[in-house]
Amino acid sequence: MNASNIDLEVLHHDLETSEKNAYVRALAVRTEAGWELHHCWALIGAQPPKWSKDLWEYQDYAFIARRVPATELAVLTSRETGSIFTVGPLAISVPPVTGPAQQSRRPSYARHEYPALPIPTTDITINPADQSARNMPQTILVAEGAPSFPDPISAWRAFFEDDFALVGSHRGPTPLTRLRLAENGAWLGRVHVTPTQLTVTVEGDRAADTELELFGVSGRSSRRLDAAGDVTFTLAQGLPAHAWLWLKRGTTLKLPLDRGHLETGT
């Protein structure tokens, strides 16, 4: 939603001047010249749930998770060869990328997002200039101090999506880099629904002057907020059909929330 493009030069400047931390997960493939980046996922400005640093290093693949200054992500926007991305003990070469990058807004707990994040984000994807080098050579992954896998796609799914099942989707990483910028000014937290009311916790340090709207086939209502906190809507006839919550400031939607997030209580 709200998809647009961003020039690589603009993105490079934004990252180079950032004062935030980034929580990085990276997959590197061994080449004759050393480690080369195959996929990088990073959340900037917030810590992902269940975060911990990690390193699974196999003969031909390395999976690493580390916290780094967001400024170090600027090398991921280079169109030139020879850029080095240092993550923990690994010096990883970055293949040239092509622009522009694509960006889109994502709500918290967005469907089909792994890991699911409790805050909205702006997602930016960066693609390599040479798409033909995206194949992952098939091999069994075995190493001391790391879990074993029958193939690299299973290892990728376990490391990046916390899915250790050996059956199911065999898709691998698509973009070279996916950056997720935390939009933590204002967002929807816990939502609790009973037969007579709906209570929403609005979080963030810039929640003032936002509007919380309950949309549905009937019983539509909205509240103007002065600060973060709990907001309660009375439900005269229960939760309306096709119910959505929108947190917005002017014409900017902070977070659309679908019914899958609603918690029914008594």
PyMOL commands that set and color helices and strands:
alter all, ss='L'
color gray80, all
select helices_A, chain A and resi 8-16+70-77+131-133+152-161+259-261
alter helices_A, ss='H'
color red, helices_A
select strands_A, chain A and resi 4-6+21-31+34-44+54-57+61-69+83-87+90-94+97-106+121-128+177-182+187-193+197-203+210-215+221-225+229-234+244-249+252-257+263-264
alter strands_A, ss='S'
color yellow, strands_A
deselect
rebuild
show_as cartoon
